[in-house]
């Protein structure tokens, strides 16, 4: 599937990966949509000290690496955006 189709899958709650990521060091790497919520609890102290008790986390695409690390706010390369080799997990 192309990147546009992959974005739609993300919006529908799926995770997707690029076929190139299936082998080597990027095996088990995928992207997913996260965020998109507001919170009135557990606001960081720096916010509450300044009278901000509600904070918003905007939607973003995160990339989970094979190591288990997560890249928050992943930005695709042009070759990734132009690829037709996306697949759903």
PDB file of N, CA, C and O in Angstrom:
ATOM      1  N   UNK A   1       0.840  -1.177   0.000  1.00  0.00           N
ATOM      2  CA  UNK A   1       0.000   0.000   0.000  1.00  0.00           C
ATOM      3  C   UNK A   1       0.883   1.238   0.000  1.00  0.00           C
ATOM      4  O   UNK A   1       2.050   1.166   0.385  1.00  0.00           O
ATOM      5  N   UNK A   2       0.344   2.361  -0.424  1.00  0.00           N
ATOM      6  CA  UNK A   2       1.121   3.597  -0.434  1.00  0.00           C
ATOM      7  C   UNK A   2       1.015   4.304   0.921  1.00  0.00           C
ATOM      8  O   UNK A   2       0.290   3.856   1.809  1.00  0.00           O
ATOM      9  N   UNK A   3       1.741   5.403   1.065  1.00  0.00           N
ATOM     10  CA  UNK A   3       1.791   6.093   2.352  1.00  0.00           C
ATOM     11  C   UNK A   3       0.440   6.688   2.730  1.00  0.00           C
ATOM     12  O   UNK A   3       0.091   6.718   3.910  1.00  0.00           O
ATOM     13  N   UNK A   4      -0.324   7.161   1.751  1.00  0.00           N
ATOM     14  CA  UNK A   4      -1.657   7.688   2.031  1.00  0.00           C
ATOM     15  C   UNK A   4      -2.559   6.622   2.632  1.00  0.00           C
ATOM     16  O   UNK A   4      -3.290   6.880   3.589  1.00  0.00           O
ATOM     17  N   UNK A   5      -2.502   5.419   2.064  1.00  0.00           N
ATOM     18  CA  UNK A   5      -3.276   4.301   2.608  1.00  0.00           C
ATOM     19  C   UNK A   5      -2.780   3.934   4.003  1.00  0.00           C
ATOM     20  O   UNK A   5      -3.574   3.612   4.887  1.00  0.00           O
ATOM     21  N   UNK A   6      -1.468   3.985   4.192  1.00  0.00           N
ATOM     22  CA  UNK A   6      -0.891   3.683   5.506  1.00  0.00           C
ATOM     23  C   UNK A   6      -1.369   4.695   6.547  1.00  0.00           C
ATOM     24  O   UNK A   6      -1.663   4.321   7.683  1.00  0.00           O
ATOM     25  N   UNK A   7      -1.449   5.966   6.172  1.00  0.00           N
ATOM     26  CA  UNK A   7      -1.948   6.991   7.098  1.00  0.00           C
ATOM     27  C   UNK A   7      -3.390   6.709   7.497  1.00  0.00           C
ATOM     28  O   UNK A   7      -3.761   6.885   8.657  1.00  0.00           O
ATOM     29  N   UNK A   8      -4.198   6.274   6.546  1.00  0.00           N
ATOM     30  CA  UNK A   8      -5.586   5.947   6.860  1.00  0.00           C
ATOM     31  C   UNK A   8      -5.656   4.777   7.835  1.00  0.00           C
ATOM     32  O   UNK A   8      -6.486   4.775   8.744  1.00  0.00           O
ATOM     33  N   UNK A   9      -4.791   3.786   7.652  1.00  0.00           N
ATOM     34  CA  UNK A   9      -4.739   2.657   8.586  1.00  0.00           C
ATOM     35  C   UNK A   9      -4.377   3.155   9.989  1.00  0.00           C
ATOM     36  O   UNK A   9      -4.946   2.699  10.981  1.00  0.00           O
ATOM     37  N   UNK A  10      -3.422   4.098  10.065  1.00  0.00           N
ATOM     38  CA  UNK A  10      -3.044   4.659  11.369  1.00  0.00           C
ATOM     39  C   UNK A  10      -4.243   5.351  12.010  1.00  0.00           C
ATOM     40  O   UNK A  10      -4.493   5.178  13.203  1.00  0.00           O
ATOM     41  N   UNK A  11      -4.980   6.127  11.230  1.00  0.00           N
ATOM     42  CA  UNK A  11      -6.161   6.832  11.753  1.00  0.00           C
ATOM     43  C   UNK A  11      -7.223   5.857  12.258  1.00  0.00           C
ATOM     44  O   UNK A  11      -8.000   6.185  13.154  1.00  0.00           O
ATOM     45  N   UNK A  12      -7.251   4.651  11.675  1.00  0.00           N
ATOM     46  CA  UNK A  12      -8.221   3.636  12.078  1.00  0.00           C
ATOM     47  C   UNK A  12      -7.717   2.765  13.233  1.00  0.00           C
ATOM     48  O   UNK A  12      -8.392   1.816  13.634  1.00  0.00           O
ATOM     49  N   UNK A  13      -6.538   3.084  13.766  1.00  0.00           N
ATOM     50  CA  UNK A  13      -6.032   2.388  14.934  1.00  0.00           C
ATOM     51  C   UNK A  13      -5.030   1.278  14.666  1.00  0.00           C
ATOM     52  O   UNK A  13      -4.591   0.614  15.605  1.00  0.00           O
ATOM     53  N   UNK A  14      -4.660   1.061  13.427  1.00  0.00           N
ATOM     54  CA  UNK A  14      -3.682   0.014  13.102  1.00  0.00           C
ATOM     55  C   UNK A  14      -2.261   0.553  13.202  1.00  0.00           C
ATOM     56  O   UNK A  14      -2.033   1.763  13.229  1.00  0.00           O
ATOM     57  N   UNK A  15      -1.335  -0.356  13.254  1.00  0.00           N
ATOM     58  CA  UNK A  15       0.089  -0.036  13.134  1.00  0.00           C
ATOM     59  C   UNK A  15       0.535  -0.523  11.762  1.00  0.00           C
ATOM     60  O   UNK A  15       0.003  -1.505  11.243  1.00  0.00           O
ATOM     61  N   UNK A  16       1.515   0.166  11.173  1.00  0.00           N
ATOM     62  CA  UNK A  16       2.002  -0.204   9.848  1.00  0.00           C
ATOM     63  C   UNK A  16       3.521  -0.217   9.838  1.00  0.00           C
ATOM     64  O   UNK A  16       4.172   0.370  10.703  1.00  0.00           O
ATOM     65  N   UNK A  17       4.071  -0.897   8.844  1.00  0.00           N
ATOM     66  CA  UNK A  17       5.520  -0.943   8.696  1.00  0.00           C
ATOM     67  C   UNK A  17       5.869  -0.900   7.219  1.00  0.00           C
ATOM     68  O   UNK A  17       5.034  -1.182   6.359  1.00  0.00           O
ATOM     69  N   UNK A  18       7.083  -0.550   6.946  1.00  0.00           N
ATOM     70  CA  UNK A  18       7.620  -0.526   5.596  1.00  0.00           C
ATOM     71  C   UNK A  18       8.316  -1.859   5.353  1.00  0.00           C
ATOM     72  O   UNK A  18       9.091  -2.320   6.191  1.00  0.00           O
ATOM     73  N   UNK A  19       8.042  -2.476   4.212  1.00  0.00           N
ATOM     74  CA  UNK A  19       8.633  -3.790   3.927  1.00  0.00           C
ATOM     75  C   UNK A  19      10.148  -3.796   4.120  1.00  0.00           C
ATOM     76  O   UNK A  19      10.708  -4.804   4.549  1.00  0.00           O
ATOM     77  N   UNK A  20      10.812  -2.691   3.811  1.00  0.00           N
ATOM     78  CA  UNK A  20      12.263  -2.603   3.986  1.00  0.00           C
ATOM     79  C   UNK A  20      12.683  -2.792   5.443  1.00  0.00           C
ATOM     80  O   UNK A  20      13.833  -3.137   5.717  1.00  0.00           O
ATOM     81  N   UNK A  21      11.759  -2.567   6.374  1.00  0.00           N
ATOM     82  CA  UNK A  21      12.072  -2.669   7.791  1.00  0.00           C
ATOM     83  C   UNK A  21      12.008  -4.110   8.305  1.00  0.00           C
ATOM     84  O   UNK A  21      12.382  -4.356   9.452  1.00  0.00           O
ATOM     85  N   UNK A  22      11.551  -5.058   7.506  1.00  0.00           N
ATOM     86  CA  UNK A  22      11.361  -6.437   7.969  1.00  0.00           C
ATOM     87  C   UNK A  22      12.662  -7.188   8.184  1.00  0.00           C
ATOM     88  O   UNK A  22      12.688  -8.184   8.907  1.00  0.00           O
ATOM     89  N   UNK A  23      13.724  -6.735   7.577  1.00  0.00           N
ATOM     90  CA  UNK A  23      14.991  -7.455   7.636  1.00  0.00           C
ATOM     91  C   UNK A  23      16.048  -6.652   8.385  1.00  0.00           C
ATOM     92  O   UNK A  23      15.939  -5.434   8.528  1.00  0.00           O
ATOM     93  N   UNK A  24      17.044  -7.339   8.848  1.00  0.00           N
ATOM     94  CA  UNK A  24      18.185  -6.664   9.468  1.00  0.00           C
ATOM     95  C   UNK A  24      17.852  -5.993  10.782  1.00  0.00           C
ATOM     96  O   UNK A  24      17.031  -6.481  11.559  1.00  0.00           O
ATOM     97  N   UNK A  25      18.501  -4.866  11.018  1.00  0.00           N
ATOM     98  CA  UNK A  25      18.395  -4.165  12.292  1.00  0.00           C
ATOM     99  C   UNK A  25      17.014  -3.572  12.543  1.00  0.00           C
ATOM    100  O   UNK A  25      16.655  -3.315  13.692  1.00  0.00           O
ATOM    101  N   UNK A  26      16.236  -3.351  11.489  1.00  0.00           N
ATOM    102  CA  UNK A  26      14.936  -2.721  11.676  1.00  0.00           C
ATOM    103  C   UNK A  26      13.783  -3.723  11.779  1.00  0.00           C
ATOM    104  O   UNK A  26      12.617  -3.330  11.764  1.00  0.00           O
ATOM    105  N   UNK A  27      14.105  -5.006  11.884  1.00  0.00           N
ATOM    106  CA  UNK A  27      13.077  -6.029  12.049  1.00  0.00           C
ATOM    107  C   UNK A  27      12.219  -5.685  13.270  1.00  0.00           C
ATOM    108  O   UNK A  27      12.747  -5.237  14.287  1.00  0.00           O
ATOM    109  N   UNK A  28      10.928  -5.888  13.177  1.00  0.00           N
ATOM    110  CA  UNK A  28       9.958  -5.583  14.248  1.00  0.00           C
ATOM    111  C   UNK A  28       9.818  -4.082  14.499  1.00  0.00           C
ATOM    112  O   UNK A  28       9.417  -3.678  15.590  1.00  0.00           O
ATOM    113  N   UNK A  29      10.136  -3.268  13.526  1.00  0.00           N
ATOM    114  CA  UNK A  29       9.950  -1.826  13.607  1.00  0.00           C
ATOM    115  C   UNK A  29       8.623  -1.472  12.957  1.00  0.00           C
ATOM    116  O   UNK A  29       8.281  -2.021  11.909  1.00  0.00           O
ATOM    117  N   UNK A  30       7.871  -0.560  13.567  1.00  0.00           N
ATOM    118  CA  UNK A  30       6.592  -0.138  12.995  1.00  0.00           C
ATOM    119  C   UNK A  30       6.246   1.260  13.483  1.00  0.00           C
ATOM    120  O   UNK A  30       6.869   1.778  14.409  1.00  0.00           O
ATOM    121  N   UNK A  31       5.241   1.869  12.847  1.00  0.00           N
ATOM    122  CA  UNK A  31       4.761   3.186  13.262  1.00  0.00           C
ATOM    123  C   UNK A  31       3.300   3.068  13.685  1.00  0.00           C
ATOM    124  O   UNK A  31       2.578   2.173  13.246  1.00  0.00           O
ATOM    125  N   UNK A  32       2.885   3.989  14.543  1.00  0.00           N
ATOM    126  CA  UNK A  32       1.508   3.993  15.039  1.00  0.00           C
ATOM    127  C   UNK A  32       1.137   5.413  15.450  1.00  0.00           C
ATOM    128  O   UNK A  32       2.007   6.255  15.675  1.00  0.00           O
ATOM    129  N   UNK A  33      -0.153   5.664  15.542  1.00  0.00           N
ATOM    130  CA  UNK A  33      -0.661   6.978  15.930  1.00  0.00           C
ATOM    131  C   UNK A  33      -0.848   6.997  17.439  1.00  0.00           C
ATOM    132  O   UNK A  33      -1.423   6.068  18.007  1.00  0.00           O
ATOM    133  N   UNK A  34      -0.372   8.034  18.082  1.00  0.00           N
ATOM    134  CA  UNK A  34      -0.548   8.154  19.527  1.00  0.00           C
ATOM    135  C   UNK A  34      -0.901   9.588  19.874  1.00  0.00           C
ATOM    136  O   UNK A  34      -0.939  10.464  19.010  1.00  0.00           O
ATOM    137  N   UNK A  35      -1.157   9.809  21.155  1.00  0.00           N
ATOM    138  CA  UNK A  35      -1.539  11.150  21.606  1.00  0.00           C
ATOM    139  C   UNK A  35      -3.005  11.422  21.327  1.00  0.00           C
ATOM    140  O   UNK A  35      -3.818  10.501  21.258  1.00  0.00           O
ATOM    141  N   UNK A  36      -3.328  12.681  21.169  1.00  0.00           N
ATOM    142  CA  UNK A  36      -4.699  13.068  20.890  1.00  0.00           C
ATOM    143  C   UNK A  36      -5.586  13.031  22.124  1.00  0.00           C
ATOM    144  O   UNK A  36      -6.715  12.545  22.059  1.00  0.00           O
ATOM    145  N   UNK A  37      -5.089  13.541  23.252  1.00  0.00           N
ATOM    146  CA  UNK A  37      -5.918  13.557  24.449  1.00  0.00           C
ATOM    147  C   UNK A  37      -5.616  14.792  25.292  1.00  0.00           C
ATOM    148  O   UNK A  37      -4.620  15.485  25.088  1.00  0.00           O
ATOM    149  N   UNK A  38      -6.506  15.040  26.240  1.00  0.00           N
ATOM    150  CA  UNK A  38      -6.314  16.130  27.189  1.00  0.00           C
ATOM    151  C   UNK A  38      -6.308  15.516  28.577  1.00  0.00           C
ATOM    152  O   UNK A  38      -6.966  14.503  28.816  1.00  0.00           O
ATOM    153  N   UNK A  39      -5.573  16.122  29.487  1.00  0.00           N
ATOM    154  CA  UNK A  39      -5.481  15.582  30.835  1.00  0.00           C
ATOM    155  C   UNK A  39      -5.634  16.685  31.863  1.00  0.00           C
ATOM    156  O   UNK A  39      -5.081  17.775  31.721  1.00  0.00           O
ATOM    157  N   UNK A  40      -6.388  16.382  32.889  1.00  0.00           N
ATOM    158  CA  UNK A  40      -6.538  17.306  34.013  1.00  0.00           C
ATOM    159  C   UNK A  40      -5.784  16.796  35.230  1.00  0.00           C
ATOM    160  O   UNK A  40      -5.727  17.462  36.263  1.00  0.00           O
ATOM    161  N   UNK A  41      -5.204  15.602  35.096  1.00  0.00           N
ATOM    162  CA  UNK A  41      -4.473  15.041  36.230  1.00  0.00           C
ATOM    163  C   UNK A  41      -3.032  14.779  35.808  1.00  0.00           C
ATOM    164  O   UNK A  41      -2.714  14.683  34.623  1.00  0.00           O
ATOM    165  N   UNK A  42      -2.200  14.670  36.783  1.00  0.00           N
ATOM    166  CA  UNK A  42      -0.782  14.394  36.552  1.00  0.00           C
ATOM    167  C   UNK A  42      -0.102  15.446  35.683  1.00  0.00           C
ATOM    168  O   UNK A  42       0.847  15.147  34.958  1.00  0.00           O
ATOM    169  N   UNK A  43      -0.591  16.667  35.762  1.00  0.00           N
ATOM    170  CA  UNK A  43       0.071  17.744  35.025  1.00  0.00           C
ATOM    171  C   UNK A  43       1.455  17.955  35.612  1.00  0.00           C
ATOM    172  O   UNK A  43       1.621  17.920  36.831  1.00  0.00           O
ATOM    173  N   UNK A  44       2.444  18.171  34.769  1.00  0.00           N
ATOM    174  CA  UNK A  44       3.795  18.419  35.286  1.00  0.00           C
ATOM    175  C   UNK A  44       3.817  19.614  36.230  1.00  0.00           C
ATOM    176  O   UNK A  44       3.082  20.583  36.039  1.00  0.00           O
ATOM    177  N   UNK A  45       4.656  19.537  37.239  1.00  0.00           N
ATOM    178  CA  UNK A  45       4.745  20.587  38.259  1.00  0.00           C
ATOM    179  C   UNK A  45       5.008  21.955  37.632  1.00  0.00           C
ATOM    180  O   UNK A  45       4.470  22.961  38.095  1.00  0.00           O
ATOM    181  N   UNK A  46       5.826  22.000  36.589  1.00  0.00           N
ATOM    182  CA  UNK A  46       6.130  23.278  35.947  1.00  0.00           C
ATOM    183  C   UNK A  46       4.860  23.937  35.404  1.00  0.00           C
ATOM    184  O   UNK A  46       4.773  25.164  35.351  1.00  0.00           O
ATOM    185  N   UNK A  47       3.882  23.136  35.003  1.00  0.00           N
ATOM    186  CA  UNK A  47       2.620  23.698  34.513  1.00  0.00           C
ATOM    187  C   UNK A  47       1.733  24.144  35.659  1.00  0.00           C
ATOM    188  O   UNK A  47       1.214  25.260  35.644  1.00  0.00           O
ATOM    189  N   UNK A  48       1.553  23.280  36.661  1.00  0.00           N
ATOM    190  CA  UNK A  48       0.640  23.614  37.752  1.00  0.00           C
ATOM    191  C   UNK A  48       1.132  24.817  38.556  1.00  0.00           C
ATOM    192  O   UNK A  48       0.325  25.584  39.080  1.00  0.00           O
ATOM    193  N   UNK A  49       2.447  24.984  38.655  1.00  0.00           N
ATOM    194  CA  UNK A  49       2.981  26.152  39.357  1.00  0.00           C
ATOM    195  C   UNK A  49       2.615  27.443  38.646  1.00  0.00           C
ATOM    196  O   UNK A  49       2.601  28.508  39.263  1.00  0.00           O
ATOM    197  N   UNK A  50       2.322  27.361  37.366  1.00  0.00           N
ATOM    198  CA  UNK A  50       1.950  28.543  36.592  1.00  0.00           C
ATOM    199  C   UNK A  50       0.444  28.599  36.309  1.00  0.00           C
ATOM    200  O   UNK A  50       0.004  29.312  35.408  1.00  0.00           O
ATOM    201  N   UNK A  51      -0.338  27.844  37.081  1.00  0.00           N
ATOM    202  CA  UNK A  51      -1.793  27.895  36.966  1.00  0.00           C
ATOM    203  C   UNK A  51      -2.366  27.115  35.795  1.00  0.00           C
ATOM    204  O   UNK A  51      -3.534  27.295  35.451  1.00  0.00           O
ATOM    205  N   UNK A  52      -1.579  26.262  35.181  1.00  0.00           N
ATOM    206  CA  UNK A  52      -2.062  25.460  34.057  1.00  0.00           C
ATOM    207  C   UNK A  52      -2.350  24.061  34.582  1.00  0.00           C
ATOM    208  O   UNK A  52      -1.430  23.300  34.881  1.00  0.00           O
ATOM    209  N   UNK A  53      -3.633  23.727  34.692  1.00  0.00           N
ATOM    210  CA  UNK A  53      -4.010  22.435  35.247  1.00  0.00           C
ATOM    211  C   UNK A  53      -4.484  21.442  34.189  1.00  0.00           C
ATOM    212  O   UNK A  53      -4.644  20.257  34.481  1.00  0.00           O
ATOM    213  N   UNK A  54      -4.704  21.905  32.989  1.00  0.00           N
ATOM    214  CA  UNK A  54      -5.117  21.044  31.890  1.00  0.00           C
ATOM    215  C   UNK A  54      -4.085  21.168  30.784  1.00  0.00           C
ATOM    216  O   UNK A  54      -3.671  22.273  30.434  1.00  0.00           O
ATOM    217  N   UNK A  55      -3.675  20.050  30.242  1.00  0.00           N
ATOM    218  CA  UNK A  55      -2.754  20.100  29.120  1.00  0.00           C
ATOM    219  C   UNK A  55      -3.226  19.155  28.036  1.00  0.00           C
ATOM    220  O   UNK A  55      -3.964  18.205  28.294  1.00  0.00           O
ATOM    221  N   UNK A  56      -2.793  19.427  26.834  1.00  0.00           N
ATOM    222  CA  UNK A  56      -3.234  18.683  25.659  1.00  0.00           C
ATOM    223  C   UNK A  56      -2.029  18.005  25.003  1.00  0.00           C
ATOM    224  O   UNK A  56      -0.955  18.593  24.878  1.00  0.00           O
ATOM    225  N   UNK A  57      -2.235  16.774  24.595  1.00  0.00           N
ATOM    226  CA  UNK A  57      -1.220  16.039  23.847  1.00  0.00           C
ATOM    227  C   UNK A  57      -1.802  15.822  22.454  1.00  0.00           C
ATOM    228  O   UNK A  57      -2.764  15.072  22.288  1.00  0.00           O
ATOM    229  N   UNK A  58      -1.219  16.475  21.462  1.00  0.00           N
ATOM    230  CA  UNK A  58      -1.746  16.367  20.111  1.00  0.00           C
ATOM    231  C   UNK A  58      -1.390  15.018  19.502  1.00  0.00           C
ATOM    232  O   UNK A  58      -0.429  14.370  19.915  1.00  0.00           O
ATOM    233  N   UNK A  59      -2.176  14.606  18.519  1.00  0.00           N
ATOM    234  CA  UNK A  59      -1.905  13.355  17.816  1.00  0.00           C
ATOM    235  C   UNK A  59      -0.580  13.463  17.081  1.00  0.00           C
ATOM    236  O   UNK A  59      -0.204  14.527  16.590  1.00  0.00           O
ATOM    237  N   UNK A  60       0.110  12.347  17.017  1.00  0.00           N
ATOM    238  CA  UNK A  60       1.397  12.304  16.328  1.00  0.00           C
ATOM    239  C   UNK A  60       1.665  10.864  15.913  1.00  0.00           C
ATOM    240  O   UNK A  60       1.021   9.935  16.400  1.00  0.00           O
ATOM    241  N   UNK A  61       2.615  10.691  15.016  1.00  0.00           N
ATOM    242  CA  UNK A  61       3.038   9.355  14.608  1.00  0.00           C
ATOM    243  C   UNK A  61       4.329   9.030  15.339  1.00  0.00           C
ATOM    244  O   UNK A  61       5.304   9.777  15.268  1.00  0.00           O
ATOM    245  N   UNK A  62       4.323   7.903  16.045  1.00  0.00           N
ATOM    246  CA  UNK A  62       5.515   7.436  16.732  1.00  0.00           C
ATOM    247  C   UNK A  62       6.043   6.202  16.022  1.00  0.00           C
ATOM    248  O   UNK A  62       5.282   5.469  15.391  1.00  0.00           O
ATOM    249  N   UNK A  63       7.341   5.972  16.123  1.00  0.00           N
ATOM    250  CA  UNK A  63       7.976   4.808  15.508  1.00  0.00           C
ATOM    251  C   UNK A  63       8.614   3.969  16.600  1.00  0.00           C
ATOM    252  O   UNK A  63       9.473   4.442  17.344  1.00  0.00           O
ATOM    253  N   UNK A  64       8.180   2.704  16.687  1.00  0.00           N
ATOM    254  CA  UNK A  64       8.777   1.779  17.645  1.00  0.00           C
ATOM    255  C   UNK A  64       9.887   1.024  16.935  1.00  0.00           C
ATOM    256  O   UNK A  64       9.667   0.398  15.898  1.00  0.00           O
ATOM    257  N   UNK A  65      11.077   1.091  17.504  1.00  0.00           N
ATOM    258  CA  UNK A  65      12.245   0.432  16.926  1.00  0.00           C
ATOM    259  C   UNK A  65      12.349  -1.000  17.427  1.00  0.00           C
ATOM    260  O   UNK A  65      11.724  -1.358  18.425  1.00  0.00           O
ATOM    261  N   UNK A  66      13.123  -1.804  16.750  1.00  0.00           N
ATOM    262  CA  UNK A  66      13.326  -3.201  17.132  1.00  0.00           C
ATOM    263  C   UNK A  66      13.921  -3.320  18.530  1.00  0.00           C
ATOM    264  O   UNK A  66      13.730  -4.337  19.197  1.00  0.00           O
ATOM    265  N   UNK A  67      14.631  -2.303  18.976  1.00  0.00           N
ATOM    266  CA  UNK A  67      15.249  -2.314  20.310  1.00  0.00           C
ATOM    267  C   UNK A  67      14.238  -2.055  21.423  1.00  0.00           C
ATOM    268  O   UNK A  67      14.554  -2.195  22.604  1.00  0.00           O
ATOM    269  N   UNK A  68      13.002  -1.671  21.032  1.00  0.00           N
ATOM    270  CA  UNK A  68      11.988  -1.312  22.013  1.00  0.00           C
ATOM    271  C   UNK A  68      11.916   0.178  22.264  1.00  0.00           C
ATOM    272  O   UNK A  68      10.976   0.658  22.897  1.00  0.00           O
ATOM    273  N   UNK A  69      12.899   0.913  21.776  1.00  0.00           N
ATOM    274  CA  UNK A  69      12.876   2.368  21.921  1.00  0.00           C
ATOM    275  C   UNK A  69      11.797   2.946  21.019  1.00  0.00           C
ATOM    276  O   UNK A  69      11.421   2.344  20.013  1.00  0.00           O
ATOM    277  N   UNK A  70      11.304   4.129  21.396  1.00  0.00           N
ATOM    278  CA  UNK A  70      10.263   4.794  20.617  1.00  0.00           C
ATOM    279  C   UNK A  70      10.747   6.176  20.200  1.00  0.00           C
ATOM    280  O   UNK A  70      11.272   6.940  21.010  1.00  0.00           O
ATOM    281  N   UNK A  71      10.560   6.476  18.934  1.00  0.00           N
ATOM    282  CA  UNK A  71      10.830   7.827  18.433  1.00  0.00           C
ATOM    283  C   UNK A  71       9.499   8.564  18.459  1.00  0.00           C
ATOM    284  O   UNK A  71       8.601   8.268  17.671  1.00  0.00           O
ATOM    285  N   UNK A  72       9.378   9.521  19.365  1.00  0.00           N
ATOM    286  CA  UNK A  72       8.141  10.293  19.484  1.00  0.00           C
ATOM    287  C   UNK A  72       8.134  11.379  18.414  1.00  0.00           C
ATOM    288  O   UNK A  72       9.106  12.118  18.258  1.00  0.00           O
ATOM    289  N   UNK A  73       7.037  11.465  17.686  1.00  0.00           N
ATOM    290  CA  UNK A  73       6.946  12.457  16.626  1.00  0.00           C
ATOM    291  C   UNK A  73       7.834  12.119  15.445  1.00  0.00           C
ATOM    292  O   UNK A  73       8.532  12.984  14.918  1.00  0.00           O
ATOM    293  N   UNK A  74       7.810  10.855  15.028  1.00  0.00           N
ATOM    294  CA  UNK A  74       8.619  10.393  13.893  1.00  0.00           C
ATOM    295  C   UNK A  74       8.271  11.174  12.637  1.00  0.00           C
ATOM    296  O   UNK A  74       7.102  11.464  12.383  1.00  0.00           O
ATOM    297  N   UNK A  75       9.274  11.511  11.859  1.00  0.00           N
ATOM    298  CA  UNK A  75       9.092  12.219  10.588  1.00  0.00           C
ATOM    299  C   UNK A  75       9.639  11.330   9.466  1.00  0.00           C
ATOM    300  O   UNK A  75      10.820  10.983   9.468  1.00  0.00           O
ATOM    301  N   UNK A  76       8.775  10.960   8.506  1.00  0.00           N
ATOM    302  CA  UNK A  76       9.233  10.073   7.427  1.00  0.00           C
ATOM    303  C   UNK A  76      10.136  10.793   6.434  1.00  0.00           C
ATOM    304  O   UNK A  76      10.043  12.005   6.242  1.00  0.00           O
ATOM    305  N   UNK A  77      11.013  10.011   5.810  1.00  0.00           N
ATOM    306  CA  UNK A  77      11.836  10.556   4.726  1.00  0.00           C
ATOM    307  C   UNK A  77      10.985  10.618   3.460  1.00  0.00           C
ATOM    308  O   UNK A  77       9.893  10.050   3.414  1.00  0.00           O
ATOM    309  N   UNK A  78      11.480  11.302   2.444  1.00  0.00           N
ATOM    310  CA  UNK A  78      10.743  11.363   1.191  1.00  0.00           C
ATOM    311  C   UNK A  78      10.619   9.991   0.556  1.00  0.00           C
ATOM    312  O   UNK A  78       9.573   9.665  -0.004  1.00  0.00           O
ATOM    313  N   UNK A  79      11.668   9.180   0.632  1.00  0.00           N
ATOM    314  CA  UNK A  79      11.586   7.842   0.037  1.00  0.00           C
ATOM    315  C   UNK A  79      10.554   6.984   0.768  1.00  0.00           C
ATOM    316  O   UNK A  79       9.885   6.160   0.146  1.00  0.00           O
ATOM    317  N   UNK A  80      10.421   7.170   2.080  1.00  0.00           N
ATOM    318  CA  UNK A  80       9.397   6.441   2.834  1.00  0.00           C
ATOM    319  C   UNK A  80       7.996   6.903   2.437  1.00  0.00           C
ATOM    320  O   UNK A  80       7.089   6.084   2.288  1.00  0.00           O
ATOM    321  N   UNK A  81       7.820   8.213   2.265  1.00  0.00           N
ATOM    322  CA  UNK A  81       6.507   8.735   1.862  1.00  0.00           C
ATOM    323  C   UNK A  81       6.121   8.303   0.453  1.00  0.00           C
ATOM    324  O   UNK A  81       4.937   8.120   0.170  1.00  0.00           O
ATOM    325  N   UNK A  82       7.090   8.138  -0.427  1.00  0.00           N
ATOM    326  CA  UNK A  82       6.804   7.786  -1.820  1.00  0.00           C
ATOM    327  C   UNK A  82       6.750   6.275  -2.057  1.00  0.00           C
ATOM    328  O   UNK A  82       6.432   5.829  -3.160  1.00  0.00           O
ATOM    329  N   UNK A  83       7.056   5.504  -1.040  1.00  0.00           N
ATOM    330  CA  UNK A  83       7.077   4.047  -1.179  1.00  0.00           C
ATOM    331  C   UNK A  83       5.671   3.471  -1.292  1.00  0.00           C
ATOM    332  O   UNK A  83       4.727   3.984  -0.690  1.00  0.00           O
ATOM    333  N   UNK A  84       5.547   2.412  -2.061  1.00  0.00           N
ATOM    334  CA  UNK A  84       4.304   1.633  -2.153  1.00  0.00           C
ATOM    335  C   UNK A  84       4.442   0.311  -1.401  1.00  0.00           C
ATOM    336  O   UNK A  84       3.667  -0.620  -1.621  1.00  0.00           O
ATOM    337  N   UNK A  85       5.427   0.238  -0.519  1.00  0.00           N
ATOM    338  CA  UNK A  85       5.738  -1.015   0.184  1.00  0.00           C
ATOM    339  C   UNK A  85       5.320  -0.992   1.652  1.00  0.00           C
ATOM    340  O   UNK A  85       5.959  -1.636   2.485  1.00  0.00           O
ATOM    341  N   UNK A  86       4.259  -0.260   1.978  1.00  0.00           N
ATOM    342  CA  UNK A  86       3.748  -0.225   3.344  1.00  0.00           C
ATOM    343  C   UNK A  86       2.818  -1.419   3.561  1.00  0.00           C
ATOM    344  O   UNK A  86       2.160  -1.882   2.629  1.00  0.00           O
ATOM    345  N   UNK A  87       2.771  -1.906   4.788  1.00  0.00           N
ATOM    346  CA  UNK A  87       1.911  -3.037   5.104  1.00  0.00           C
ATOM    347  C   UNK A  87       1.378  -2.875   6.523  1.00  0.00           C
ATOM    348  O   UNK A  87       2.016  -2.242   7.365  1.00  0.00           O
ATOM    349  N   UNK A  88       0.222  -3.442   6.778  1.00  0.00           N
ATOM    350  CA  UNK A  88      -0.411  -3.366   8.093  1.00  0.00           C
ATOM    351  C   UNK A  88       0.042  -4.530   8.964  1.00  0.00           C
ATOM    352  O   UNK A  88       0.238  -5.640   8.469  1.00  0.00           O
ATOM    353  N   UNK A  89       0.205  -4.284  10.228  1.00  0.00           N
ATOM    354  CA  UNK A  89       0.562  -5.368  11.154  1.00  0.00           C
ATOM    355  C   UNK A  89      -0.683  -6.178  11.427  1.00  0.00           C
ATOM    356  O   UNK A  89      -0.635  -7.149  12.182  1.00  0.00           O
TER     357      UNK A  89
END
